[in-house]
C-alpha cells in the first residue's frame, strides 16, 4: 500500500481582517523576486528595507511596540505629491499584499474602483451613525474613515477592533495623496489561510471569527508562496501570440471539517 500523503491543517479565517498578521514573506519575497525591489542587508538590525526599481518607493518593516510596523513612503511624481501608507503589526499580510500588488501592477485594471467605499457598500458596510463619516463592517469589527472637509480630503484610516470597548487590533493609515485604488485593494472579502491559528488569533469568539479547518497536502502549502511569486512575475511578461493548451490544476486531495 502506498504511503498516505502528508497533510497540514489549514484554517480559513473569516473575516480576514481578524486573521492576525501572518508570514511577512508573503509581502517581501514577491516584491524582491517578482517585482525587482532591492533590499539592504544588515543582519544586526531587526528590520527589512525594500526599495522599488525606480527608487520612488521605500517599504520598511521594523518592530515598533509603540507604532506601525509596516511603512511605505512614496516620492512625489509629476501628477501626485508624495504619500505614505503604514500598517500595524497585526494587520493580515494578505491585506498589505493586496496593497503592494496593486501598487506594482504594471497594467492596473480599467475597472478598478476609484472610491474605496464602493466595494465596501456592495458588501453591506454601512455608516456608523446617521450623518457620520466612514463605513463600518456588518459585524462592527472594522471601520474605514477619511478625514477632511467637503473642499479638501485628508488621510485615510482603517481600524480593526474588538469588544464593547472597541479595543484596536490593528490600524492602517494612508496619506491624503495615496491613490484611492490602492486603498480599495484592502476590501477583498475572501478568507485568510492560517496554520496554528488557535495560538495566534486575536479572538476565538465564534460569534466574531469563523474558522473552517481543512486538511491540505503539505506540498501545496509549501508551494503557495512560490506560486504567488510566479503569478506576480507573469504580470511583467508579454503573453505568447499562440497560447498553448490550458493546464489542468493539480488535485488538492483535501478534506474539510
C-alpha positions in Angstrom: 0.0 0.0 0.0 1.5 3.4 -1.0 2.1 5.8 1.9 -0.5 8.4 2.7 0.5 11.9 1.6 1.3 14.2 4.5 -1.3 16.9 5.1 -1.4 20.1 7.1 -4.3 21.6 8.9 -5.1 25.0 7.4 -7.7 27.3 9.0 -9.5 29.7 6.6 -10.4 32.7 8.7 -13.4 35.0 8.1 -13.3 38.0 8.3 -9.8 38.1 7.1 -9.1 41.4 8.9 -9.1 39.4 12.1 -6.8 36.6 10.9 -3.7 38.1 12.6 -0.5 39.1 10.9 0.7 36.0 9.1 4.1 35.5 7.4 5.8 38.7 6.2 7.4 36.7 3.4 4.1 36.8 1.7 4.8 40.5 1.0 8.6 40.8 1.0 9.6 37.8 -1.2 7.3 38.6 -4.1 8.4 42.3 -4.0 12.0 41.3 -4.3 11.7 38.3 -6.7 8.7 39.2 -8.9 8.8 43.0 -8.8 12.6 43.6 -8.6 12.5 45.6 -5.4 16.0 45.7 -3.9 16.8 45.1 -0.3 19.6 46.1 2.1 21.5 43.5 4.2 22.2 44.3 7.8 21.8 41.2 9.9 22.4 43.2 13.1 19.2 45.3 12.6 15.8 43.8 13.2 14.3 45.4 10.1 13.7 44.9 6.4 14.1 47.7 3.8 12.9 47.2 0.2 13.1 49.9 -2.5 11.3 49.9 -5.8 13.3 49.7 -9.1 12.7 53.4 -9.8 13.7 54.3 -6.2 10.5 56.2 -5.6 9.0 53.8 -3.0 10.6 52.5 0.2 9.0 49.8 2.3 10.2 49.4 5.8 9.3 46.6 8.2 10.5 47.4 11.7 9.2 46.1 15.0 7.9 49.1 16.9 5.9 48.5 20.1 4.5 52.0 20.1 3.7 52.4 16.4 3.2 51.0 13.0 5.4 48.0 11.9 5.0 48.4 8.2 5.6 51.8 6.5 5.7 52.6 2.8 6.9 56.1 1.7 6.4 57.1 -2.0 8.2 60.1 -3.5 6.4 62.8 -5.4 5.6 62.4 -9.1 4.6 64.8 -11.8 0.8 64.2 -11.2 0.9 63.4 -7.5 2.6 64.8 -4.3 4.5 62.4 -2.0 2.3 60.0 0.0 2.7 57.3 2.6 1.0 54.2 4.0 1.5 52.3 7.2 0.1 49.2 8.9 0.1 47.9 12.4 1.8 44.6 13.5 -1.4 42.5 13.4 -2.5 43.7 10.0 -3.0 40.5 8.0 -0.3 40.2 5.4 -3.0 39.4 2.7 -4.3 43.0 3.1 -0.9 44.6 2.9 0.0 42.3 -0.1 -3.2 43.4 -1.9 -2.0 47.0 -1.4 1.6 46.3 -2.7 0.2 44.1 -5.5 -1.9 47.0 -6.7 1.0 49.4 -6.4 3.3 47.2 -8.5 0.7 46.2 -11.1 2.2 47.3 -14.5 -1.3 47.4 -16.0 -4.0 48.3 -13.5 -7.5 47.1 -14.5 -9.6 49.9 -16.0 -12.5 48.8 -13.8 -10.5 49.3 -10.5 -12.7 51.4 -8.2 -11.5 54.9 -7.6 -13.7 55.1 -4.4 -12.6 52.7 -1.7 -16.0 53.0 -0.2 -17.8 51.5 -3.2 -16.6 47.8 -2.8 -17.5 48.1 0.9 -21.0 49.4 0.3 -21.5 46.4 -2.0 -20.5 44.2 0.9 -23.2 45.7 3.2 -20.8 48.1 5.1 -22.8 51.0 6.5 -22.2 54.4 8.0 -21.6 54.0 11.8 -24.4 56.5 12.5 -26.7 58.8 10.7 -24.7 61.7 9.2 -21.4 60.2 10.4 -18.4 59.8 8.1 -16.9 56.5 7.1 -18.2 52.9 6.9 -18.3 50.1 9.4 -18.3 46.4 8.6 -21.6 44.4 9.2 -20.1 42.7 12.3 -18.9 46.0 13.7 -15.2 45.0 13.9 -13.7 47.2 11.1 -14.1 50.9 10.4 -12.9 52.9 7.4 -12.8 56.7 7.6 -11.4 59.6 5.6 -10.6 62.8 7.4 -11.0 66.2 5.8 -13.8 68.5 4.6 -16.0 68.8 1.6 -13.5 71.1 0.0 -10.3 69.1 0.9 -9.9 65.4 1.6 -7.4 64.2 4.2 -5.8 61.0 5.3 -7.5 57.5 5.3 -7.7 55.4 8.4 -8.7 51.7 8.6 -9.1 50.2 12.1 -9.9 46.7 13.2 -11.2 46.5 16.7 -12.8 44.1 19.2 -15.1 44.0 22.2 -17.6 46.5 23.6 -14.7 48.9 24.3 -13.6 48.7 20.6 -10.0 47.8 21.6 -7.9 48.2 18.4 -6.3 45.1 16.9 -4.5 47.0 14.2 -4.7 50.2 12.2 -3.7 51.2 8.7 -3.1 54.8 7.8 -2.8 56.4 4.3 -1.7 59.9 3.4 -4.2 62.2 1.7 -2.5 61.7 -1.7 -2.4 57.9 -1.6 -4.0 56.6 -4.8 -7.6 55.6 -3.9 -7.3 52.4 -5.9 -4.6 51.2 -3.6 -6.8 51.7 -0.5 -9.6 49.9 -2.3 -7.4 46.8 -2.7 -7.9 46.2 1.0 -11.5 45.3 0.6 -11.1 41.7 -0.6 -13.7 39.7 1.3 -12.1 36.2 0.9 -10.9 34.3 4.0 -7.2 34.2 5.0 -5.4 30.9 5.4 -3.5 30.3 8.6 -1.8 27.3 10.3 -1.7 27.2 14.1 -4.3 29.9 14.3 -5.6 28.8 17.7 -2.4 30.3 19.2 -2.3 33.5 17.1 -5.8 34.7 16.5 -6.6 37.9 18.4 -10.0 36.5 19.2 -11.5 33.0 19.3 -15.1 34.2 19.7 -17.2 32.1 17.3 -19.7 35.0 17.1 -17.0 37.1 15.5 -14.5 34.8 13.8 -15.3 31.8 11.7 -12.7 29.1 11.3 -13.0 26.5 8.5 -10.4 23.8 9.1 -9.2 21.9 6.0 -6.5 19.2 5.6 -4.3 20.3 2.7 -1.4 18.4 1.2 1.8 19.7 2.7 3.4 20.1 -0.7 0.7 22.6 -1.7 1.1 24.6 1.5 4.8 24.7 0.9 4.4 25.8 -2.7 1.9 28.6 -2.1 4.5 31.3 -1.8 6.3 30.2 -4.9 3.1 30.1 -6.9 2.4 33.6 -5.8 5.8 34.8 -6.9 5.3 33.2 -10.3 1.8 34.7 -10.7 3.1 38.2 -10.0 6.1 37.8 -12.2 3.9 36.8 -15.1 2.3 40.3 -15.0 5.5 41.7 -16.4 5.8 39.2 -19.3 4.3 39.6 -22.8 1.8 36.8 -23.5 2.6 34.5 -26.4 0.9 35.1 -29.7 -0.3 31.4 -29.9 -1.3 30.2 -26.4 -0.7 26.6 -25.6 -3.3 24.2 -24.3 -4.7 25.0 -20.8 -3.0 23.4 -17.9 -5.1 21.2 -15.6 -5.0 22.3 -12.0 -3.4 19.7 -9.6 -5.7 17.7 -7.5 -5.8 19.1 -4.0 -6.8 15.8 -2.3 -8.1 17.8 0.7 -11.0 17.4 3.0 -12.8 19.9 5.1 -14.1 19.7 8.7 
